[in-house]
């Protein structure tokens, strides 16, 4: 439910917030400033904050470059994900004019370009149409089969029942 601590927990896991206890992610203390730490995680937040005055292609190249992905490899990965989400006709359009669903797809691609070990998704179904939710659900199931650990924070229990191996309910900051 709202205010239960789900987003706070995510912010602790990614090193944005520090709590009283200790958290270890991928054998290290979460550090949002560390590129090495960030290479291990992909994050799809509930907001759809992107760099609005870049085209989809420019945005994905920018994100991929910040993970130091080699140019030929990055080109292959961008082509793959653009094709996966059927976004070919949007490559040269400004992100600013994308719908919420298109922005979410852009976030998802950005979070997967560097092949993270852990994918963290906050409220995956918010503002998405049924078709996009269906595709995203299938993607999460595919990712599970490639050994990517996925942490999903959501109110939508039917969504997680279909894609998750285990579920923890957070209430009042407690599991």
C-alpha positions in Angstrom: 0.0 0.0 0.0 1.0 3.7 -0.3 3.5 4.8 2.4 4.5 1.2 3.3 8.2 1.8 2.6 8.5 0.1 -0.9 10.1 3.1 -2.6 12.3 3.9 0.4 13.6 0.3 0.4 14.5 0.7 -3.3 16.3 4.0 -2.6 18.3 2.2 0.1 19.1 -0.7 -2.2 20.5 1.6 -4.9 22.4 3.7 -2.4 20.3 6.9 -2.7 19.3 6.6 1.0 21.2 5.3 4.0 19.3 3.5 6.8 20.3 2.3 10.2 21.1 -1.2 9.0 23.5 -2.6 6.4 22.6 -3.5 2.8 24.9 -5.4 0.5 24.1 -5.6 -3.2 26.3 -7.6 -5.6 28.9 -8.1 -2.8 29.2 -4.3 -2.2 27.7 -1.5 -0.3 25.2 0.4 -2.5 26.8 3.5 -3.9 24.8 5.6 -6.4 28.0 7.6 -7.3 29.9 4.5 -8.3 29.8 3.6 -12.0 31.0 0.1 -11.2 28.1 -0.4 -8.8 25.6 1.0 -11.3 26.9 -1.3 -14.0 25.4 -4.2 -11.9 21.9 -2.8 -11.6 19.2 -1.6 -14.0 16.5 0.7 -12.6 13.0 1.5 -13.9 11.5 4.1 -11.6 7.9 5.1 -11.3 8.6 8.5 -12.7 9.4 8.8 -16.4 12.2 11.4 -16.1 14.3 11.4 -19.3 16.4 13.9 -21.2 13.6 15.4 -23.2 15.6 17.2 -26.0 17.3 14.1 -27.2 15.9 11.7 -29.8 15.3 8.1 -28.8 18.5 7.1 -30.6 20.5 9.9 -29.0 19.2 9.1 -25.5 20.0 5.4 -25.8 23.5 6.2 -27.1 24.0 8.6 -24.3 23.0 6.0 -21.7 25.0 3.2 -23.3 28.1 5.4 -23.5 27.9 6.2 -19.8 28.3 2.5 -19.1 31.3 2.4 -21.5 29.7 -0.1 -23.8 31.9 -0.6 -26.9 30.3 1.2 -30.0 29.6 -1.8 -32.1 28.2 -3.8 -29.2 26.0 -0.8 -28.2 24.7 -0.4 -31.7 23.7 -4.1 -31.7 22.0 -3.8 -28.3 20.1 -0.6 -29.2 18.9 -2.2 -32.5 17.8 -5.3 -30.6 15.7 -3.4 -28.0 14.2 -0.9 -30.5 13.1 -3.9 -32.5 11.9 -5.8 -29.4 9.6 -2.9 -28.5 8.8 -2.1 -32.2 10.1 1.5 -31.9 11.9 1.8 -35.3 9.7 4.7 -36.4 10.4 6.6 -33.2 14.2 6.5 -33.3 14.6 10.1 -34.6 11.8 11.6 -32.6 12.4 13.8 -29.5 11.7 11.9 -26.2 9.9 15.1 -25.1 6.8 14.2 -27.2 6.6 10.5 -26.2 3.5 9.2 -24.4 3.9 7.9 -20.9 4.0 4.3 -22.3 6.7 5.3 -24.8 8.7 6.9 -22.1 8.4 3.8 -19.9 9.6 1.7 -22.8 12.6 4.0 -23.2 13.3 3.6 -19.4 13.1 -0.1 -19.7 15.6 -0.2 -22.6 17.9 2.1 -20.8 17.9 -0.1 -17.7 18.8 -3.2 -19.8 21.4 -1.9 -22.3 24.3 -2.7 -20.0 23.0 -6.2 -19.2 22.7 -5.7 -15.4 22.7 -8.5 -12.9 19.8 -7.0 -11.0 16.8 -5.2 -12.5 14.8 -3.0 -10.1 11.3 -1.9 -11.2 9.1 0.4 -9.3 5.4 0.2 -10.1 5.7 -1.4 -13.6 2.1 -1.1 -14.6 1.5 2.6 -13.7 0.1 4.5 -16.7 0.8 1.6 -19.2 -1.8 0.3 -21.6 -2.8 -3.4 -21.5 -0.6 -4.3 -24.5 2.5 -2.7 -23.0 1.8 -4.4 -19.7 1.5 -7.8 -21.4 4.8 -7.2 -23.3 6.6 -6.1 -20.2 5.3 -9.1 -18.2 6.6 -11.4 -20.9 10.0 -9.6 -20.9 10.3 -10.0 -17.2 9.6 -13.7 -17.5 12.2 -13.9 -20.3 14.8 -12.0 -18.1 14.2 -14.4 -15.2 15.3 -17.2 -17.5 18.6 -15.4 -18.3 19.6 -15.2 -14.6 18.8 -11.5 -14.1 17.4 -11.0 -10.6 14.4 -8.7 -10.7 13.0 -6.8 -7.8 9.5 -5.4 -8.5 7.7 -3.0 -6.2 4.0 -2.7 -7.0 0.4 -2.7 -5.6 -0.6 -5.0 -8.4 -0.5 -8.5 -6.9 -1.9 -10.2 -10.0 1.1 -8.8 -12.0 3.7 -10.2 -9.6 1.9 -13.5 -9.2 2.5 -14.1 -12.9 6.2 -13.1 -13.0 7.7 -13.6 -9.5 9.1 -16.7 -7.8 8.7 -15.1 -4.4 6.7 -12.2 -2.9 7.3 -10.1 0.2 4.6 -7.8 1.5 5.8 -4.6 3.0 3.6 -2.8 5.5 4.6 0.0 7.8 8.2 -0.5 6.8 8.2 -4.2 7.9 8.2 -7.3 5.7 
